[in-house]
Amino acid sequence: MIRMSKETDYGIVVLAYFASAKEGLKQNAREVAMESQLPLPMVRKILKILAREGLLVSQRGAKGGYSLTRGGERISIAEIVTAMEGPLAMTECIEAPGECRHEPVCGIRTSWQKINQIVFQALNNMTLSDLTGPLPGPMGSDPGKLVSLQ
């Protein structure tokens, strides 16, 4: 099964919370944890990662907290997954070319590269705002986006 980590899932939840909040609103870790109903230690860790990766900005002090560096319509899901997990790689030969001992004789490596590219493009075409806003078009279909509700 291909699955992103719970930490990445929570990172997307945290960023969706910021995207749906009033623009420019600063929130501290405790407020984010309470509003998103996630464990505070995990939220603290995620906020630090997202700030380090440039998706959130952190301001210290009494009026400090975290806020998005840019609007949710300009943050792709691929960017979030990459920030939390590193580059998207479905197989070892994509993540670290030359490391797999079967690579020289593998007949499906090119297919895995195509699959990896398609998954990346789908995640790259979906933004944080797509997650927090109304579904586009009739029944959630938009020819420009890959949206599945199943």
Secondary structure, 3 states (H helix, E strand, C coil): CCCCCHHHHHHHHHHHHHHHCCCCCCECHHHHHHHHCCCHHHHHHHHHHHHHCCCEEEECCCCCEEEECCCHHHCEHHHHHHHHHCCCCCCHHHHCCCCCCCHHHCCCHHHHHHHHHHHHHHHHHCEHHHHHCCCCCHHHCCCCCCCCCC
